[in-house]
Structure formats: structure tokens, C-alpha cells
Amino acid sequence: MATDRIVGIDLGTTNSLVAYMQGDTPAVIPGEDGSNLVPSVVALDENNQTIVGNSARRSLIETPDRAVYSVKRLMGRGVDDVQEELKLFPFRLADDLQPGEVLRIQLGNRSFNPPEISAFILRQLKRNAERFFGAPVTKAVITVPAYFNDTQRQATKDAGRIAGLDVLRLVNEPTAASLAYGLDKKKNGIIAVYDLGGGTFDISILKLHDGIFEVIATNGDTHLGGDDIDNLLIAVALDDIRGDMGIDLRRNGEAVQAIRKAVIDAKIALSSQPSVKLDLELPGGHHYRREITREMFEQLAQPVIDRTVGPTKQALKDAGLKPEQIDEVVLVGGSTRIPKVRQLVQDIFKRTPHTDLNPDEVVALGAAVQANILGGGSEATKEMLLLDVTPLSLGIEVAGGVTDKIILRNSTIPASATQHYTTQVDGQTNVAIHVLQGERELAKDCRSLARFELKGIPPMPAGMPRIEVKFLIDANGILHVSAREQRSGKESEIEVQPSYGLTDDQVEGMLLESFDFAEEDFRQRQIIEARREADTILAALEKGRKNDAWSKLRTNERNQIGKLETGLRSVKDSDDYQSIRKAIDVLNQATTRLAELMMDTAVATALKGKAMDATNLEEGPAAGHPMAKAEFK
Amino acid sequence: MPGGATSTCWSCGTMRAEHFCSACGKVQPPVPVDYFTFFGLPRKLEINTAQLEKEFYALNRKLHPDVYASAPAQERSWSLEQSSLLNDAYRTLKDPIRRTEYLLRLEGVELEEQSKAATEKARSTGETKKQVVPPDLLEEVFELNMQLEELRAQKKLGEDDPALLEELGKAKMALEEKSGNLMSELQTYWKDWDREFDSSTDENRRKTRDQMVDLINRRNYIRNLVRDVNEALEN
């Protein structure tokens, strides 16, 4: 059923994709421009409308203060966490940001939080899919880095909701890739997925067994990727320019973005050629020219690439496996095109990695496979089942600020743990629980997820109440907490204060707002398009009147056209795009015979061997039906 | 059949196995059971882990939330609870130490807290941690702790003493060997326990149980020592 179609979405740091299952094969849905990748860039155009993807990427250079990229780095993070990012990325925080509030990014004179910005990207992908299917799309599977914590996952889910998508499942990116990889091979064995993308690194070790994809261990770094290499290259260029020409461009957003684009192109080129020449025009007519050899590039990138070694070794250790015990290594993410990265993977695992999958698309394709499984499966997927793990240990703060781990990392999810609490004071009715995520011993070194307040405990002497709290990590890797006082059997009320995320009410508010915006956006676009089309047909009619064919029409036909033309002119400037469209359609019909006559005239003229004048050329057979509906989207 | 408990499937009315209906396959409301019962196993310690894995995969195909993605909310919630219970049970039973510790807890034993969290907690609250050094290890532990202190002091000064490092390495290997021996000793207790489970007196069972408690404590103590040595060597 078309309405139940579930799409798979790779919401990437650099690029995002949407895919679906076409029969037994996953396929990426291209955008209007024919491209499979939608750059994860959001910008405001001159009318304060949001634009996404390639068009937004242009404004990144022209109006950098109205555009944002790599927003995934900010998902689920607080102001304190992002100080490092702020030094390296041109993120502008909103001026009126309150302490404790979820981050907001300034774009022009508006500000948005990271889930809202991600929602713009998701909405674009949703639109692409809807155009492709010709039907609404409301359900999706979205991928996240395996090493994303609870807050980052929740933020991604919120983004989906704000975009009007029912997020059926968050799937870990390397795991999704393994689904796409394992789809056509009924293979059993142990595989490692090494996923180095634009902003995140993941390593996952999986056991494939008769269609079951069991993740044994995962590790990673949610702030490590191609972006980091770009930043090093930009820093070198800025230093060069300052040293050689005495120009400090660090505060010049436009110039930095231009340099960024140039070094990214250079980085990509260096994967296939030994050296590349940078040639960049700078403000003030200066030129920055420099040759970068692969050797220089590799020296610069080495420290970034080396940061993947630690997590990889840890994942192997957690899996209890030696590198030789891995049957196949799968590479995912654009940064794995870098020869030095491939070399490193080969050195660690002592085998040539598998590279015949498109590293940019494989995650989205895997998301489509998972979407298909959740939709009930097909012949190709009916035996497939994904058993994933939680990447980080879940703990609670106990006396002395120590973390007591209750669900260990690499536990298969869903996973649960039960803890018992009591009161310290007679008649105490509330108990506070601080939930943490991470591997460190002290609570202050772990990620604070939320503070839960158990309320409504029946007043009893200290130590008497016995409150059972159940912590459950669902298949998305998101935590749920429930509590019950066992003596009274009463469900305790839990008040959750997310440490970094949005509350449900906030998401709900944004959802409504985005519906309003979406509807308004849609209406605006329809009006603009209808007017443009009206102008086209009216202009064509002007020309038609001067054509010989006009005189060949019957009087009542000419009168009818004239009447409908007046009709269209009278509604053209209104905001009622449906009336404009109706007027266009009827005028279009009334002029069909005129169009045919014009074509005949043109053909006849051509056959007579008479030289065609400019008008004829323009409106000759090659131009088709001169009144044809203009194609605007 | 898991647990031996049967009742009537809420959906189709036939008799069912515990977690899903054998007739129509639908997930059933979770019943609070221990991990052994969940897998339909007696409280015995020798487990065929290959068989357990097979069962784990088979049950996951019936209970995993992916199977119920488009089911009504109630079934989705049962599936979530059942599959988390399945995963928790499998994680515990497949590992020899966790399995033994779990059984001992079911038998009412409060295992000595030797986790690192407890150590840190004791350190920060000033309480003395309940930790008894196994008598036969006393001398070794004393020596090892001295060496570790020395190593930490040297590291602070940026010095390097290859002889000390070598000794620590040797001590670590000896501890690991001891730990390995304890594992094979544990397996003989498993056999005792499983045999006594069916036929023996409470007194015999209690004896075996206490032997296992002692062994687990010693093993955890050694594990912590190895961890300390590793940390000192790495830092």
C-alpha cells in the first residue's frame, strides 16, 4: 500500500539520502536535480524561506551568515560541549540563548535548534520521496552513528517528528551498512564495518548467522571525520595566506567558505592523483596558489586517521576477537576513499577491505532494507533480523558521585535493568535519580542523560518504601524509565528533566509550528509557480496574435480566448493559486487550435523553402506547442 | 517447553508456550520469571552454550520488536519487554561467571561487592569496603601492592625501571594462570551442583554453593588485581 511505504534515511553530517526497497533491491531516490545526495546544508534565501541541499550550498559561500552545515555535530549537545566545535566551525549561536536551553543557531534574523535544522533536511528528503512516489510518505527509518548517545538519538528522533515523520526505528549506520552488504550474500561469518564519514567514526563487529545480524561490539567517536581533515587544510591555507600576503582571512566567512570548498575538492582529487594544484581568487584580487602532494596531505591527515585505531582495537577487544578472526572488512563513509585510510584498515585487520559498495550510499540502502523488514518483509528480507547493541554503559549516580553501571556497553538491545530505592528520611515522598551514560567511574565524567524525580511515594518511615525502578533501553537505543512502589503497588510518577534534549511539549510545539510553516511554504511556492506559468502563457498568446494563424481562427474562438485571457489577468495577482491554475487550464484548452494552426503554418513555411524569420524559428515545430504548460517545480 | 508453564493465548485461545503462542505465533504478556525458567532450563550450571545461542536466535525471531513494528501498541510493548528479558537472560547465562553469580543470587547469596565502583565509593565516602583478601593470596597481594606503589611513584618522577616492569609482568601472568585454574575448579563444582540439584540433601547443596561463593570471590579479587596491574602499566 502506497500510504504505508516506509523509507530509509541516512541523515549524514555532509550529505543525506533517502532510499526505498524496489522489489528485492534497495535503491536511492534521487532529488529533483537528479542527484542522489542532498548536501546537509540549510540556508535562508532572500525571502527568509529555508532552502536545503545544493541550492543552500551555494549560499554557504555567498551569504555564510544565512547558512549552516554539519549540524549533526551539534545534535543532542549543550553549550558547554560545543565550545571546541565553535572554534572550528562557523556556527553562530543565537544571541538570546538562555543557560540550560537547547542550543539555537542563528540564520539571518531567525534561529533554530539542531533538531529543527535537521528537520529541514528530513523534510526535503520526504518531499523528494513523495515526488518520486506521487504519494505521501509519513514513515521512516533513520540512521544514526552507532556511537551516538541517548541524547543524540533522542534529538534525531525529535527531528523526524518535527519533519512530520513517524520514525519507526533508529538504526546504527554501520549496522545498516551490513544489512545492505549481507542482503544478496547468504553468508555466515564475522564482519567488521569501518565507517568514517564527514563528522563521525564508527566501528562495529558483527556476526552473520542465517540472516541474523548480531552486533557483538561497537565503538567510535561522534566527533571524528572528514570535516576534521578539511579544518586542518583550511588552517594551512589561512596560515599561508597570512604569511605570504599578510592578509588575515580568518574572520572573513565568505573567504573561509571558498577556501573550504577548494580544499575539499583538493582532498577528493588526492584520492586518485598524486598531487593537486590549488588556485583560489581571494578578495582584493589576490590569488592563492599552492600545490599539495599526496604525501603532504597524508602527513597532515595522519593524526586524524590515527584516532580511529583506539576505538577499533577496543571493539575487537570487547568482542573477544583477534583481527585474524574477522572474515571480511566493509568500508563505509566517504572518507574511506582516502588511500591512507584503506591502508590503515588493511594494517589493522591484515586483509584487504571490501570496497565494491558505494561508501556514500550503502548506509541509506541498508536503512531501506530495515524499513522493508519493519514493513513486514519481502522475499529478500524475510529471514533477516538485526540484533544491535547499546554503545555506551548506562549508569546511575550513587553516593560519593560515583557511577554505578547497570547496563553495560555492548549489551544486546532491548536491554533492561531493575534497581531498588528507598527513602532516607521519615515521610519522604520524593526520590531523585540521576541517570548517566559512559564508561568513566565518576558521575561528573559521564554524560548526564536526565534527572528523574520519583514522586508520590506513600509517606512511610525511612527505609520502608521499596521502589522498583526499571531502566529499559529500546531497540532504538533510547532509554525508558518506569517505577513502582512495591509495598503499595503504586506506579510512581516520574518527572524527567532531560539534561540536554527537548521536552515532549517543546517538540510538539515545534511540530505544530513546522506544519504551519510547511503549509505556508507550500502555498507560497504554489502561488509563485502559478503566476510564473500565467505570465508564460499570456506572453505566448501575445505572440500568437501576431501570427498568421490568429486570422484563421473563427470569430467566436477569438472572442472566447479574449474572455478567458481577461479572466486570467484578473486572478493572476491574487493569492488564490487554485483559481490562477483553473484560469490557466481553460485558456490553455481554448488555445489548442491556435497552437495547431501555428504549427501548421510553420511547417508549411519551412516546406516552401522560405527562410524562416526569428519568430518562426522560435515558434516553429522544434518549439512544440507554444501554449504548452510551462514546467515549473 | 520453556518453564513448563502454559496458559491460553490471548489472541487465538490455544495453549501456548510461555513467550509466544505456538499456534498463532503472537507475543504473550510477559510473566516475571528467572532467566533459567525463561529459557525453559532447570537451575543447573552446565549449559550447552551452542544450543542456548540457537534458542536465543529462534526466540528473537518470534519476540523482537522489529517483528511487531506495525502491530498494535499493546503487542509492541509486550514484545519490547519480552525481548529485553530474552536479551538479559541470554547475556547472563552464556557467560560462565555471570551465570554462576546469577544462580548464587537466586539461591539467596549476597556476593561480596568487589566491583571498581564499590571501591571508588568506599574511597570517596570513607567507608571500609567489605573485602576479604583470600588468605592464600595475602603474601602475594602485599608484595604486588608494594610493587605497584613503587611503579606509580617512579612514573610520577618520569623514571623507568625495566626490572620492576618485568617483575610486574611475571606477577600478572601468575595471577592470570591462577584465575584460569579457578575456572576449571569452578567447572567441577558445577558438576557437583547439577548432580545434587536432582538428588542430594539441602546440606550438600549448601556446601557446594558456599564453595562456589568462595571461588567467585577469589576469582573476582584476582581479576581486580590484574586490572590494577594493567592500569599501572598503561598509565
Boltz contact constraints between the chains, C-beta under 6 A:
constraints:
  - contact:
      token1: [A, 168]
      token2: [B, 69]
      max_distance: 6.0
  - contact:
      token1: [A, 212]
      token2: [B, 57]
      max_distance: 6.0
  - contact:
      token1: [A, 373]
      token2: [B, 66]
      max_distance: 6.0
  - contact:
      token1: [A, 374]
      token2: [B, 66]
      max_distance: 6.0
  - contact:
      token1: [A, 374]
      token2: [B, 69]
      max_distance: 6.0
  - contact:
      token1: [A, 385]
      token2: [B, 61]
      max_distance: 6.0
  - contact:
      token1: [A, 385]
      token2: [B, 64]
      max_distance: 6.0
  - contact:
      token1: [A, 399]
      token2: [B, 125]
      max_distance: 6.0
  - contact:
      token1: [A, 400]
      token2: [B, 121]
      max_distance: 6.0
  - contact:
      token1: [A, 400]
      token2: [B, 124]
      max_distance: 6.0
  - contact:
      token1: [A, 400]
      token2: [B, 125]
      max_distance: 6.0
  - contact:
      token1: [A, 402]
      token2: [B, 117]
      max_distance: 6.0
  - contact:
      token1: [A, 402]
      token2: [B, 120]
      max_distance: 6.0
  - contact:
      token1: [A, 402]
      token2: [B, 121]
      max_distance: 6.0
  - contact:
      token1: [A, 404]
      token2: [B, 117]
      max_distance: 6.0
  - contact:
      token1: [A, 411]
      token2: [B, 91]
      max_distance: 6.0
  - contact:
      token1: [A, 412]
      token2: [B, 87]
      max_distance: 6.0
  - contact:
      token1: [A, 414]
      token2: [B, 80]
      max_distance: 6.0
  - contact:
      token1: [A, 414]
      token2: [B, 83]
      max_distance: 6.0
  - contact:
      token1: [A, 414]
      token2: [B, 84]
      max_distance: 6.0
  - contact:
      token1: [A, 415]
      token2: [B, 84]
      max_distance: 6.0
  - contact:
      token1: [A, 415]
      token2: [B, 87]
      max_distance: 6.0
  - contact:
      token1: [A, 416]
      token2: [B, 84]
      max_distance: 6.0
  - contact:
      token1: [A, 416]
      token2: [B, 88]
      max_distance: 6.0
  - contact:
      token1: [A, 441]
      token2: [B, 120]
      max_distance: 6.0
  - contact:
      token1: [A, 472]
      token2: [B, 84]
      max_distance: 6.0
  - contact:
      token1: [A, 475]
      token2: [B, 65]
      max_distance: 6.0
